[in-house]
């Protein structure tokens, strides 16, 4: 059975199928009259020839990087088994309910929990090492567990490190982990991002967010001849936001936080708390003079868009289709995440955003790791200290024990956005020619090829929108193969 899925047969002919924890692979089920079917292969439940065409709005949510709803599949009568879902079969028929999963006992520390999860790989394995916070913490956890894995760093070459795109700083060197060996594996980013291998026979549209990670893990694993573990999702798991941090007696620590006094427009802590509780700060007018009128603290904030920012290549019909699908998907995600415990919800959301583990073993999916973070109070995850807000404290504390500093602090997926910009900058004439000649998304009236061309020819705008544009190129290739 896939990770996190459990089947139980109880006395009295009662059968239960449930998903208690997230896993790297999806699991599907279909309810019929007095009948329950399940599989990890969607085509085993419904032949692919019977699958309907994807909804235009759904296609555009994929372009914008929005994960499908927690239980959504391309086939209406089949659902994905979401975390907390329980399907029960007894004499009265089939019922589908939800139940908050029970957490196992936590480990004494997060590093120990991650080390125990890595022990299931055996004595010989490797860690995908980017030099970032999560991968460095995974390496330290393995070291404290008595393991000696090799650290595999994907070396994209000097040209990638000093990316020829604007607004992107050079990548720093990766820090060494004392006691472990770092092996650099040469990787050509163009091979990871090449869309020409997409045939249209794939059951789901391949996207760079998932496929590139799978190709990279396969390249690293093949170079070492070992299974690969990765630290993905550990930062998601150990993150808290500023409103969740302890503000101190009467909120005095907020006075030291720059976001609340840099413009000089908030008159006291009560206004700071009120503004912070909204979860969003809207841009002021010139010089901040219009804030008191445009953003009165005692009034509800104006509505804000959910999800990713709109990519400026859609037609009017495309914007309408995307807005409808986006609002529906985000509403379902909000309801699902509100149902789950906080730590578990962070992992579920992060896994959906990345589209899976890319073939790597992710300690963050281990139930004991999730339970260990859930047992920590918020002050152990993040705090306000000397005017700065710090989060991911358990990860940093482990690195400090081993005197490791200088880890990369770029956001997860930053390297993919940079790679997309470099790739499209190099291939833009081919992409423009192909999209001008034939674009299924344009033929459906969803995308304006002229807007795509304008962005591809503008280096600054290309950097801002590289990843969504690359998703559109991949999606066009998949749609051509299916036509």
Residue, then its C-alpha position, 0 to 999 in steps of 0.5 A: x500500500x502507498x505511504x499513509x494509506x491503511x486498509x482494515x477488515x473488522x469483525x462483522x464484515x466491515x471494511x475501511x479504507x483511509x488515508x492517515x498521512x500524506x504520501x509521495x504517490x496519490x491513491x484513488x477510489x470510486x464508490x458504486x452501489x454497495x461497492x468500493x474500488x481503489x487503486x494507485x493507478x487511475x486508469x485501472x479504475x476508468x480506461x483512459x479512453x473514457x476520460x473527459x477533456x480537461x476543463x479550460x479553467x483547470x488547464x489555466x490553474x496548472x499554468x499558474x501553479x495551483x494544485x488541483x483540489x485535494x480530492x480532484x481527478x480528471x474523472x468525475x466519478x473517481x476521487x483522490x483519497x485525501x488525508x483524513x478521508x475514510x471510506x467504510x463498507x458494511x451491511x448498510x452500504x458505503x459511506x465516506x466521511x472524514x476523521x482527523x488522523x491520530x498522531x503517533x508519539x513524538x520523538x525527543x527531537x526533530x533531528x532524531x525523528x528525521x534520522x530515524x526516518x532515514x534509517x529505513x533506507x538502510x546503510x547506503x543512501x545519498x542525500x540531494x544536497x542543494x546547500x539550502x537549509x532543509x538539505x543541510x538539516x537532513x545531512x546533519x540529522x543523518x550524521x547524528x544518527x550515525x549514518x555516513x551518506x554521500x551528499x549529491x550536489x547537482x552542478x548546473x555549471x558556471x553559466x547557471x550559477x551566474x545566470x544571464x538573466x536580470x534581477x537574479x543574484x549569483x548563487x553562493x557556494x554550498x557549505x560543507x558538512x563536517x564529517x560528510x563528503x559532498x559529490x558534485x554531479x554535472x547536470x545540464x539544465x536544458x535536459x531537465x527542462x526539455x519538453x520535446x519528450x512529452x508525447x501526449x500519452x501521459x495520463x496527466x499533463x507533465x509540468x516542470x514543477x514535478x517532472x524536472x524534480x523527477x528527472x533530477x532525482x533520477x540523474x543523481x540516483x543514477x550517478x551514485x547508484x544509491x537511493x536518494x533522500x531529500x529535505x523537501x517540506x522540512x521548511x514548510x513543516x517548521x515555519x510559522x508566520x509573524x502573527x503566530x509569534x509571541x509578541x511579548x507582554x502587551x505586544x512590546x516586541x512588535x515595537x521592534x519589528x521594522x514592518x510596523x514603524x518603517x513608514x511611520x503611519x501606525x499610531x500604536x500597538x493596537x493598530x499593529x495587531x489589527x493590521x497584522x491579524x488581516x494577514x495582508x498589507x496593501x500597498x500605500x499611496x505616494x509616500x504613505x500619505x494615503x494609508x489612513x484613508x485607504x486602509x483604516x484600521x477599524x474597517x475590513x480590508x478590501x478583498x485580495x486575490x487568492x493563489x498565484x498572481x495572474x500571468x499577463x498572457x490570458x485572453x478575456x475568456x481565459x481570465x474568466x475561466x481561470x478566475x472561476x476555477x481558481x476560486x473554487x479550487x482555493x475554497x476547497x483547499x482552505x476548507x481541507x486545511x482548516x480541517x487538518x491539524x496545523x503541522x499536517x496541513x503544512x505538509x499536505x499543502x507543500x506536497x501538493x504544491x510540489x506535485x510529489x516527492x520527485x522520486x526521492x525519499x522525504x523524511x518530512x512525510x514520516x508520521x513521527x516527524x510530523x508528530x514531533x513538530x506538532x508537539x513543539x510550541x510555537x515559540x520553539x519554531x519561531x520568535x521575535x528577537x532583537x527586532x528580527x523575526x526568525x522562523x525554522x528555529x529547530x533547523x538552525x539550532x541543529x546546524x549551529x551544533x555542527x557549526x554550519x553557516x552560510x546555507x542558501x536561504x532562497x525560497x523552495x523552487x528558486x532554482x527552477x525559476x532561474x532555470x526556466x528563465x535561462x532556458x526560455x531566454x535561450x530557446x525563445x525564438x523556437x518557442x515564439x515560432x512554434x507558438x505562433x504556428x500552433x498553440x492549442x491554448x491559443x486555439x481554445x481562446x485562452x492565451x494570446x500568443x502576441x502577449x507571450x511573444x512580448x514577454x519572451x522578448x523582454x528580459x525583465x518580464x521574462x524573468x518575472x513570468x518564466x515558470x508559468x510560461x514554461x508550464x504553458x509551453x509544456x502544456x501546449x506540447x501535451x495538448x498537441x500530442x492528444x489532438 
